[in-house]
Amino acid sequence: MKMKIVILSRGPQLYSTQSLLRAGMRRGHQIRIIDHVLCDFMIEKGQMSVYHNGFLIDQPDAIIPRIGSSVTAKGAAVISQFEAMNRITTVRSMALLQARDKLRSLQKLASCGIGIPATAYLNDTENIRTIIDRLGGLPVVIKLLESTHGIGVILAESFKSAESTVEAFQKLKERVIIQEFIEEAKGADIRALVVAGEVVAAMKRQAQAGEFRSNLHRGASSTPVKLTAQEKEVVLRSTKIMGLDIAGVDILRSSRGPLIMEINASPGLEGIETTTRIDVSSKIIHYLEKRFRFQQDQIKSNKIR
């Protein structure tokens, strides 16, 4: 059953976008890449439509949002419009917004019993020493809530550096959190890729010497890894809590078990595919096909009735 699929992406040349495009074309689907920032839409009684560069988009069967953090609100609005048109999407608009809010995500995961690094949110630096002591002492990790690829993530090894860093961010009107430093992780984390309730690939990322951030964009190395049963359970529970069918889940191996560091609703595919040699893009296309068949069966069933 062939589909019309739209990939929402600002970078048609990016690895993830191209990988999804090739995977869909191999299955015989009609694929179109559009820039969601250039989309407008009409909302009328009984009629919803989306325009790209002023031209009406032929309604797709499904969309694959690849929404960058800088345009989350705009991307979520476009997804919401397609949802109102009853189009299948790999990530729902509300799930994207929730996952992008790091503070809210951590609050929700922790309230559901998921292990996370001890985290503090500060309105000012007056009580920073007390907060750091409650986190277990120095060093601590200071993160911008809108950080990506390790940018805006700093290791503070003294009270003075922690205080000055937080003050600098707050003067720039940036929201920050402070987290305990998981020393036993030794500069490594694990990225697990989940598709439709299944961990389809996982890799260990190791920070280079002298660096604590394990982002591949910062020169970290990566190797395939097999999750433990406990790690797999935590990863799958976390994505379910966040309402995500497709996600990249970053975990730290700590002395008290796996800790969720972050959940990405629009995970990059280059690192995980090149490291594990697993065609994650094809698994995403297969997931869309399954949902489309189910949708069509439901439509037929309702017509028969």
C-alpha positions as CSV (number, residue, x, y, z in Angstrom):
1,M,0.0,0.0,0.0
2,K,1.8,3.1,-1.3
3,M,1.7,6.3,0.7
4,K,2.2,10.1,0.2
5,I,4.7,11.1,2.9
6,V,5.8,14.7,3.7
7,I,9.1,15.2,5.6
8,L,9.0,18.5,7.5
9,S,12.7,19.6,7.4
10,R,14.6,22.9,7.1
11,G,17.6,21.0,5.8
12,P,16.8,18.7,2.8
13,Q,20.5,18.0,2.5
14,L,20.9,16.8,6.1
15,Y,21.8,13.1,6.8
16,S,18.6,12.3,8.7
17,T,16.3,13.8,6.1
18,Q,18.1,12.1,3.2
19,S,18.2,8.7,5.0
20,L,14.4,8.9,5.5
21,L,13.9,10.0,1.9
22,R,15.9,7.0,0.6
23,A,14.1,4.6,2.9
24,G,10.7,5.8,1.8
25,M,11.6,5.7,-1.9
26,R,12.9,2.2,-1.6
27,R,9.5,1.2,-0.5
28,G,7.9,2.9,-3.4
29,H,6.3,5.8,-1.5
30,Q,5.9,9.3,-2.8
31,I,8.1,11.5,-0.6
32,R,8.2,15.3,-0.5
33,I,10.4,17.5,1.7
34,I,9.0,20.8,2.8
35,D,10.3,23.6,5.0
36,H,7.8,23.9,7.9
37,V,8.9,27.5,8.5
38,L,7.6,28.4,5.1
39,C,4.2,26.8,5.7
40,D,0.9,28.7,6.2
41,F,-2.4,27.1,6.8
42,M,-6.1,27.8,6.6
43,I,-8.6,26.9,9.4
44,E,-12.2,26.8,8.3
45,K,-15.3,25.0,9.2
46,G,-15.1,21.5,7.8
47,Q,-11.9,22.3,5.8
48,M,-8.3,22.5,6.8
49,S,-5.4,23.1,4.5
50,V,-1.6,23.7,4.5
51,Y,0.3,25.9,2.0
52,H,4.0,25.9,1.3
53,N,5.5,28.9,-0.3
54,G,2.0,30.0,-1.2
55,F,1.0,26.7,-2.9
56,L,-1.5,24.3,-1.6
57,I,0.0,21.0,-0.4
58,D,-1.7,17.9,-1.7
59,Q,-2.8,16.2,1.5
60,P,-0.3,13.5,2.5
61,D,-1.1,10.2,4.2
62,A,1.6,10.8,6.8
63,I,4.2,13.3,7.9
64,I,7.7,12.9,9.4
65,P,8.5,16.0,11.4
66,R,12.2,16.9,11.7
67,I,11.8,20.0,13.9
68,G,14.9,21.9,15.1
69,S,14.9,23.3,18.6
70,S,15.0,26.9,17.4
71,V,11.6,26.6,15.6
72,T,9.8,24.2,18.0
73,A,6.7,26.4,18.3
74,K,6.3,26.9,14.6
75,G,6.9,23.2,13.9
76,A,4.4,22.1,16.5
77,A,1.8,24.4,15.0
78,V,2.3,22.8,11.6
79,I,2.1,19.3,13.0
80,S,-1.1,20.3,14.9
81,Q,-2.7,21.4,11.6
82,F,-1.9,18.1,10.0
83,E,-3.3,16.3,13.1
84,A,-6.5,18.2,12.7
85,M,-6.6,16.9,9.1
86,N,-6.3,13.4,10.5
87,R,-2.9,12.8,9.0
88,I,-0.5,10.2,10.5
89,T,2.6,11.8,12.2
90,T,5.7,10.2,13.7
91,V,5.5,12.7,16.6
92,R,2.5,14.4,18.0
93,S,2.6,18.2,18.5
94,M,2.0,18.1,22.3
95,A,4.6,15.4,22.7
96,L,7.1,17.5,20.8
97,L,6.4,20.5,23.0
98,Q,6.6,18.5,26.2
99,A,9.9,16.8,25.2
100,R,11.5,20.1,24.2
101,D,10.9,21.6,27.7
102,K,13.8,19.9,29.5
103,L,12.6,21.0,32.9
104,R,9.0,19.8,32.4
105,S,10.3,16.5,31.0
106,L,12.5,15.9,34.0
107,Q,9.6,16.8,36.4
108,K,7.3,14.4,34.6
109,L,9.7,11.5,34.5
110,A,10.8,11.9,38.1
111,S,7.2,12.1,39.3
112,C,6.6,8.7,37.5
113,G,9.5,7.1,39.3
114,I,12.1,7.3,36.5
115,G,15.7,7.8,37.7
116,I,17.3,11.1,36.7
117,P,20.4,13.0,37.8
118,A,19.5,15.2,40.9
119,T,18.4,18.5,39.4
120,A,17.8,22.0,40.6
121,Y,16.1,25.0,39.0
122,L,17.2,28.4,40.3
123,N,15.5,31.8,40.1
124,D,18.6,33.5,41.4
125,T,22.0,32.7,42.8
126,E,21.4,33.7,46.4
127,N,21.1,30.1,47.6
128,I,23.4,28.4,45.0
129,R,25.8,27.0,47.6
130,T,23.0,25.4,49.5
131,I,21.6,23.9,46.3
132,I,24.9,22.5,45.2
133,D,25.4,20.9,48.6
134,R,21.9,19.3,48.2
135,L,23.0,18.0,44.8
136,G,25.9,16.2,46.4
137,G,28.6,18.9,46.1
138,L,31.0,19.9,43.4
139,P,31.5,19.6,40.5
140,V,28.0,20.2,39.1
141,V,26.7,20.4,35.5
142,I,25.0,23.6,34.4
143,K,22.7,23.4,31.4
144,L,20.7,25.8,29.4
145,L,17.2,24.4,29.1
146,E,17.3,25.0,25.3
147,S,20.8,23.5,24.8
148,T,21.5,21.1,21.9
149,H,24.6,19.2,20.8
150,G,26.3,20.0,24.2
151,I,26.2,23.8,23.6
152,G,25.3,25.6,26.8
153,V,26.4,22.7,29.0
154,I,29.2,23.6,31.5
155,L,31.0,21.7,34.2
156,A,31.5,23.9,37.2
157,E,34.2,22.8,39.6
158,S,34.0,25.7,42.1
159,F,31.2,27.6,43.8
160,K,32.5,30.8,42.2
161,S,32.4,29.4,38.6
162,A,29.0,28.0,39.2
163,E,27.7,31.3,40.6
164,S,29.2,33.4,37.8
165,T,28.0,31.0,35.1
166,V,24.4,31.0,36.3
167,E,24.4,34.8,36.7
168,A,25.7,35.2,33.2
169,F,23.0,33.0,31.7
170,Q,20.3,34.7,33.8
171,K,21.4,38.2,32.6
172,L,20.9,36.9,29.1
173,K,17.3,35.9,30.1
174,E,18.2,32.2,29.7
175,R,16.7,29.5,31.9
176,V,19.2,27.1,33.4
177,I,19.2,23.9,35.6
178,I,22.0,22.6,37.8
179,Q,22.6,18.8,37.9
180,E,24.7,16.5,39.9
181,F,27.8,15.2,38.1
182,I,27.7,11.5,37.6
183,E,31.4,10.8,38.0
184,E,31.2,7.0,37.6
185,A,29.8,7.4,34.1
186,K,33.4,8.5,33.1
187,G,32.4,10.8,30.4
188,A,30.1,8.2,28.6
189,D,26.4,8.0,28.0
190,I,24.2,5.7,25.9
191,R,21.8,6.8,23.2
192,A,18.9,4.4,22.6
193,L,16.7,4.8,19.6
194,V,13.1,3.7,20.1
195,V,10.6,3.1,17.3
196,A,7.0,2.0,18.2
197,G,7.8,0.6,21.6
198,E,10.9,-1.2,20.6
199,V,14.6,-0.3,21.1
200,V,15.9,-0.7,17.6
201,A,19.5,0.5,18.1
202,A,21.8,1.7,20.8
203,M,25.3,3.1,21.0
204,K,27.7,4.2,23.7
205,R,29.2,7.6,23.3
206,Q,32.6,8.3,25.0
207,A,33.8,11.9,25.5
208,Q,37.3,12.6,24.2
209,A,40.1,13.2,26.7
210,G,39.7,16.3,28.7
211,E,36.0,16.7,27.8
212,F,33.0,15.6,29.9
213,R,30.4,16.1,27.2
214,S,29.8,12.9,25.1
215,N,28.1,14.5,22.1
216,L,29.4,13.3,18.8
217,H,29.3,16.9,17.6
218,R,32.0,17.6,20.1
219,G,34.4,14.8,19.0
220,A,33.1,11.9,21.1
221,S,33.6,8.4,19.8
222,S,30.8,5.9,19.6
223,T,30.4,2.1,19.6
224,P,27.4,-0.2,19.4
225,V,26.1,-1.4,22.8
226,K,23.6,-3.8,24.2
227,L,21.2,-2.5,26.8
228,T,20.7,-4.4,30.0
229,A,17.1,-5.5,30.8
230,Q,16.8,-2.7,33.3
231,E,18.0,-0.1,30.9
232,K,15.6,-1.3,28.2
233,E,12.7,-1.2,30.6
234,V,13.6,2.4,31.8
235,V,14.0,3.6,28.2
236,L,10.6,2.2,27.0
237,R,8.8,3.4,30.1
238,S,10.2,6.9,29.6
239,T,9.1,7.2,26.0
240,K,5.6,5.9,26.9
241,I,5.4,8.5,29.7
242,M,6.4,11.2,27.3
243,G,3.9,10.0,24.6
244,L,6.6,9.4,22.0
245,D,6.5,6.6,19.5
246,I,9.9,7.5,18.1
247,A,12.6,9.0,20.3
248,G,16.2,9.1,21.1
249,V,16.8,8.5,24.8
250,D,20.1,9.4,26.5
251,I,21.0,7.5,29.7
252,L,23.8,7.5,32.1
253,R,25.1,4.4,33.8
254,S,25.3,5.3,37.5
255,S,26.0,3.4,40.7
256,R,22.2,3.6,41.5
257,G,21.1,2.3,38.1
258,P,20.3,3.9,34.7
259,L,19.5,7.7,34.8
260,I,17.6,9.4,32.1
261,M,19.5,12.5,30.9
262,E,17.3,13.6,28.1
263,I,14.6,12.4,25.6
264,N,14.8,13.7,22.1
265,A,11.6,13.8,20.0
266,S,13.4,14.4,16.8
267,P,16.6,12.4,17.2
268,G,19.4,12.6,14.6
269,L,20.0,9.4,12.7
270,E,23.5,9.8,11.4
271,G,25.4,8.8,14.5
272,I,23.2,5.8,15.4
273,E,23.0,4.5,11.9
274,T,26.7,4.8,11.0
275,T,27.7,3.4,14.4
276,T,25.4,0.4,14.6
277,R,24.9,-0.2,10.8
278,I,21.2,-0.5,11.6
279,D,18.8,1.1,9.1
280,V,16.7,3.0,11.6
281,S,15.0,5.1,8.8
282,S,13.5,1.9,7.2
283,K,12.1,0.9,10.6
284,I,10.4,4.4,10.9
285,I,8.9,3.9,7.4
286,H,7.7,0.4,8.3
287,Y,6.1,1.9,11.4
288,L,4.2,4.5,9.3
289,E,3.1,1.7,6.9
290,K,1.7,-0.3,9.8
291,R,-0.2,2.7,11.1
292,F,-1.5,3.6,7.6
293,R,-2.8,0.0,7.0
294,F,-4.6,0.1,10.4
295,Q,-6.1,3.5,9.5
296,Q,-7.4,2.3,6.1
297,D,-8.8,-0.9,7.7
298,Q,-10.7,1.3,10.2
299,I,-12.1,3.4,7.4
300,K,-13.2,0.3,5.5
301,S,-14.8,-1.2,8.6
302,N,-16.7,2.0,9.3
303,K,-18.0,2.1,5.7
304,I,-19.2,-1.5,6.0
305,R,-21.1,-0.7,9.1
